[in-house]
Amino acid sequence: MRLSQLVVQCADLLQSSEVALGQGTLEMADEAAWLVLWRLGLPLDTDTDAFTPVLQAYDVQACFDLIAQRIQRRVPAAYLTREAWLQGVDFYVDERCIVPRSLIAEVLARQSLDLFVTRSPLRILDLCTGNGSLAVLAAMTYPDAHIDASDISADALAVAKINGQRHGLSDRIAWHCLDGLQAPLGRYDLILCNPPYVNELSLANLPPEFMAEPRLALAGGSDGMDFVRPLILRAAEHLHEDGILILEIGHERAHFEAAFPKLSSLGLSTSAGDDQVRLIHQVELRALTC
Ligand SMILES: C[S@@+](CC[C@H](N)C(=O)[O-])C[C@H]1O[C@@H](n2cnc3c(N)ncnc32)[C@H](O)[C@@H]1O
């Protein structure tokens, strides 16, 4: 069998199953290609149509076995491969953290923030760092910056440290096990935060793949704002006067605006639309608490 045929057959198997996507891929063909190429030890950017060697029967079987695991166990592909990619950068992943997919990564890659900062940020906080992907991408985007990255989960931080080491950034990222903004780490030019923001109703209806991720990483309480509410009230004191907070809120815009009717925030453009990542200036946060 040829590689392209194998990928099509695997995609068909996924399509006729109940698997849910959204943790790295959005199409069954991409999910199938990811798992097949990983299983065969081929680069993920391999052109499957142009790959001509005929595959060995045991390689084909190994790929079908992996697809069967994906279908039967209903866990994210990244928990099977122990690897995920964000903006072309590879991250180690396991069940101790969610699969990296933050839209803030797009904002960093497009350098969209350059329009809103007067100078390149030198102190950055990645709050709720999880697997450390945003801390790593921020360090790559801003080579002169020092990054603090914090999470309440020691398990997630253990994964984050692996990713810091993997990318040779251990001397530029400091990892902290902290609850929200409870402990003072100083003031920042930029705070990035992809918090747990899934509201109770949405959480109850998540497919098994998402339930396989740590609940702590997703659950945001009845309106999704349990973590965000104290963050918005405290963030000003952790930002320089010209600092900004970049906050991911996913599909929770209505709940966010209901929680903070007087807060002025700007929606940043991402592949998921213009309202899932908010940019908030320190001055707006401060005004809220005065
Ligand atoms: C949606 S995940 C984001 C992970 C990572 N930043 C990303 O984008 O893939 C949210 C993270 O917040 C962490 N978290 C939950 N409650 C927290 C709290 N009170 N203080 C700090 N971190 C918290 C979870 O452990 C989880 O790693």
The ligand as an SDF file (V2000), in Angstrom:
LIG
                    3D

 27 29  0  0  0  0  0  0  0  0999 V2000
   -6.3220   26.2780   29.4350 C   0  0  0  0  0  0  0  0  0  0  0  0
   -4.9040   25.6910   30.2800 S   0  0  0  0  0  0  0  0  0  0  0  0
   -3.6650   26.6220   29.4480 C   0  0  0  0  0  0  0  0  0  0  0  0
   -2.3470   25.9430   29.3500 C   0  0  0  0  0  0  0  0  0  0  0  0
   -1.3670   26.6000   28.3830 C   0  0  0  0  0  0  0  0  0  0  0  0
   -1.1310   27.9870   28.7110 N   0  0  0  0  0  0  0  0  0  0  0  0
   -1.8700   26.4960   26.9680 C   0  0  0  0  0  0  0  0  0  0  0  0
   -2.2520   27.5190   26.4000 O   0  0  0  0  0  0  0  0  0  0  0  0
   -1.8700   25.3870   26.4140 O   0  0  0  0  0  0  0  0  0  0  0  0
   -5.0810   26.4660   31.8410 C   0  0  0  0  0  0  0  0  0  0  0  0
   -3.9810   26.2050   32.8540 C   0  0  0  0  0  0  0  0  0  0  0  0
   -4.3210   26.9410   34.0350 O   0  0  0  0  0  0  0  0  0  0  0  0
   -3.9020   26.2480   35.1640 C   0  0  0  0  0  0  0  0  0  0  0  0
   -4.6370   26.7430   36.3370 N   0  0  0  0  0  0  0  0  0  0  0  0
   -5.9000   26.4460   36.7300 C   0  0  0  0  0  0  0  0  0  0  0  0
   -6.2130   27.1220   37.8510 N   0  0  0  0  0  0  0  0  0  0  0  0
   -5.1330   27.8750   38.1620 C   0  0  0  0  0  0  0  0  0  0  0  0
   -4.8380   28.7950   39.2110 C   0  0  0  0  0  0  0  0  0  0  0  0
   -5.7300   29.0790   40.1760 N   0  0  0  0  0  0  0  0  0  0  0  0
   -3.6260   29.3920   39.2220 N   0  0  0  0  0  0  0  0  0  0  0  0
   -2.7020   29.1160   38.2700 C   0  0  0  0  0  0  0  0  0  0  0  0
   -2.9250   28.2360   37.2590 N   0  0  0  0  0  0  0  0  0  0  0  0
   -4.1280   27.6470   37.1900 C   0  0  0  0  0  0  0  0  0  0  0  0
   -4.1490   24.7940   34.8140 C   0  0  0  0  0  0  0  0  0  0  0  0
   -3.3460   23.9170   35.5880 O   0  0  0  0  0  0  0  0  0  0  0  0
   -3.7970   24.7770   33.3110 C   0  0  0  0  0  0  0  0  0  0  0  0
   -2.4790   24.3630   33.1120 O   0  0  0  0  0  0  0  0  0  0  0  0
  1  2  1  0
  2  3  1  0
  2 10  1  0
  3  4  1  0
  4  5  1  0
  5  6  1  0
  5  7  1  0
  7  8  2  0
  7  9  1  0
 10 11  1  0
 11 12  1  0
 11 26  1  0
 12 13  1  0
 13 14  1  0
 13 24  1  0
 14 15  1  0
 14 23  1  0
 15 16  2  0
 16 17  1  0
 17 18  1  0
 17 23  2  0
 18 19  1  0
 18 20  2  0
 20 21  1  0
 21 22  2  0
 22 23  1  0
 24 25  1  0
 24 26  1  0
 26 27  1  0
M  CHG  2   2   1   9  -1
M  END
$$$$
